Amino acid sequence: MKNRHLKRIATSVAIALFALITLSAAYSGEEAMQAVYTRDSGNNMSANLIMTLTNSRGSTRERSIQQFRQTDADGEKKIMFFLAPSDVKDTSFLSYSYADGRSDDQWIYLPALKRVKRVASDKKNDSFMGSDFTYDDMGSRHPNEDTHTVLRTETLDGRKCLVVESIPKEAKPTYAKTISWVVEGEWIGLKKEFYLPNGSLGKKLEIEAYEKIDGVWIITDMKMSNVDKGSSTRIQMLDVTFNNDLKESVFTERQMKIGPRV
């Protein structure tokens, strides 16, 4: 009787492990991250953003931003206009991400200097506007820039996720690897951890909320936490609309200087 009981336990464990391996093998790491990258994001989008910066002492600063995004077969264009407070008002940020895997092109307009400045490639990991996001975070990293491996499956916030490790192909990356929790089928990343070359956790991105608007899954609330500094930045996306009548001229250096009058 005891042997039969132990055999049933062993069989159950074997079945569970087989199911886990089979599920993980259903998608390769490359396939999972490619699905995230190519997830339907609508032809274009406009939204109002609230960026809340919290320092290690718990003090907060809030910024209001208007954002427009356009997506086509060549990639994605995004422009952000800072509306408030006064110390960032009229600053704007423009980003081009390319479907063929080229590095993002990015520009920032500094109203005090009255000029548009290109973000140099060696500055992509600098803080974006004093936040816990970097310029690189504000772009769209192409899956071909990393080697991806599915480590396991996990349930996070009640959703079945593939846990994917991504290791940069570049020689001296700021982060040695990232680990992402990706909702299978919806291809939304619920969490992402960034590990430094010494193996320690540098920062983490957590998705607080996402929803389907006009048939498109969209992240509406996210928080980036800097583990070393004890600071965090939350971005909430409000008044999201898709398929707006946006002209190509919106995504230009000229528009950066004009402001969000589109």
N, C-alpha and C positions, 0 to 999 in steps of 0.2 A: 504493500500500500504506500509506504513511504517513498519507494523508488518511483512508483507511478506518479506521485505528487511532484516529486522533483523533476521528473521528465516533462510533466505538463508546464511547470514553471520555465524550464529551459526552452521548451518549444515556444512559449509565449514571448520570451525575451528574444528568441531568434526571429520570430515573425515581426516583432516591433522594430528590431534592428534592420531587417530586410526592407520594411516599409520606409524607414527613415532614409536608408541608402538609395532606394528606388526613387523617392521623392526628390532627394538632392541631385540624383543623376539625371532627372528629367530636364534640367537646364544646366548648361555650363555657366561658369562665372561670366564669360564673355557675352553669352546670350542674355543672361539676366540684366547685365549693365547696359547692353545695347537696347534692350526693351525699355529700360528706364529712360535712356537718352532719346529714344524715338517715340516715346509715349505721346499720343495726340495732345497737343497743347493749344489747339485752336489756331486759326489763321493770324489773329492778332488779339491783343488784350489791353485793357486800361484798368487801372486800379488806384486807390488811395492807400498809402502805407503809413503806418505808425511805427517808428523805430524807437524803442526804449532801451537806453543804455544804463546798466546798473554796475556801479563800481564795487570793490571789495568791502566797502563800508556800508553798502546798501543804499547809497544815494543814487537817485535816478535823474536822467535827462531824457526828454522826449523830443522827437523830430517828426515833422509832417512832410510827406513826400508824395508826389504824383508820378506814376510810372506808366509807360506805354511800351508794348512789346509787339514785334511783328515776326512771324515765322514763315519761311518758304523752303523750297527744296535746297537752297544754298546754305541755309542756317538760320540763325536768330539774331535780331537787332533789338536792343533794349535801351531806353533812355529814361533817366530818373531826374526829376526836378525837386530840389529841396525848397519847401515853402516856408518853414519856420523851424526853430526860432531865428532871431535876427543874425546870430553869428554864422549860420549856414545858409540863410536865405539867398536865393538866386544862384547857388551852386548847382551844377548839373553834371551828370555822369552818363556817358554813352559807351555801349559795348556791342561789338560784333563777334558772334561765335559762328564758326564755319563747320558745315556738315562734312567736309572733306578731311577734317582733322587738323587743319592749321591752327596755330595758337591764336587766341582771341586778340582782337585789336580793341583798345580801350582809351578813352579820353575823359578828362575832367575839366570843367570850366570853373575858373576861380574868379569870382566877380571883383575881388579887391584888385587883381592884376589886369582884369578885363581881357583875359586871353584863355584860349583852350590849350591845355597841356596834355600831350600824349603820355600814357602810363608806360614806362619802360618795362621790358620783360623782366629785368632784375628787381623790379619793384612790385611785382604781382602778388608777393606774399606780405607786403606792407599792410597795415591796418587801413580799412576802408572808412574814411571819414571819422576816425577815432573809435570805431566800433570793434567788436570781436570778430567780425567778418573781414576777410582779406579781399583785395581786388580779384584774386583768383576765384574766391568763393562766389563773387558776384557775376562771374561769367558762367560758361557751360562747358565743363571739362569733357573732352571727347573720350570715349571708352578705349580707343587705341593708345592713349597715353599711359595706360596701366596694364598690368597682367592680373587677371581676375580669377579667383578660386572660390567655389562654394564650399564653405567650411561645414555647415550643418543647416538644419531647419529649426526654427524656434517660433513659439507663439508670443507675440508682443502686442499688448493692448487688445487681446482677443483676435488678432489677425495672424494668419500663417505667413511666416517670413522666411526667405532665404537669407542666410548670413554670409555675406560675400567679402572676402579679403581682396584688397586692390593694392598692388605694389607698383609704384612709379617706375617707368623705364628710364627716366632721366638719370644722369650720373650722380648729382648731389641734390636730392629733393629736400625740401623743408620737412616734410613728413615721410618717414620710412614706409608707412603703410596706412591705409584706412580700412575700417571694417564697417560695412553698411547692412542694415536690416531692411530688406526689400519685400514689400507685400506682393506675393505671387499672384499674378493675374491682373492686379491693378497697377503694378510696377511703380509704386510710390515708395520712396525711401522714408521709413519712419524714424530711423536713428542712424547717425554716422559718428564713428570715433576716429580721431586723428592721432597717430602715434609718432613720437619723435624718434630720431635715430638711436637714442639711448634706450628705447623700448618703453619709455613712460608715456602715459596718456597726456597729450598736449591740450586738446580741446574736444568738445563733442557737440554735435548738432542734434537737437531733438525736435520732432514735428509734433506740435501740440494739437493741431487740427487740420483736416483736409476734407474737401467735399466735392461733389460733382455739380458743376454749374454749366448749364446748356450742353450737357453731355460730355463735359471735359473735367477730368480730375484735376483739382488745383489745391496746392498747399496754401492755407489761409493764416496759419499761425506757426511760427518756428522760433527756436531759441538756440543761439550759439553760446556755449560756455567755455571760458578760458580757464583751464584747471590750475595753471601756475599762478595767474593773477587773481583768481577768485572773482572775476568779472563776468558779465553776460550781456548779450544783446538780443532783444526780442523784436521780431518783425511781424506785424499783423497786417493782413491784406483785406481791405474793405472795398465795398462798391465795385466788385469785379464785374466787368462786362466783356463779351467777346464779339468778334466780327464787326468791329467798328469801322467807320470810313476814315482810315488813316492814310495819309499821303506819304510817299517815300521821303519827302522833304522834312518830315518830323524827325527822322533819324540822321541828322546832319549836325556838323559843327555850328552852322548858322543858327539852327533851332536851339542849340545849347545856350547861345547868347540871348536869344529872344525870350526864352522861357516857355511855359506850358500853354501857350495860346495856339492850339492846333485846330 
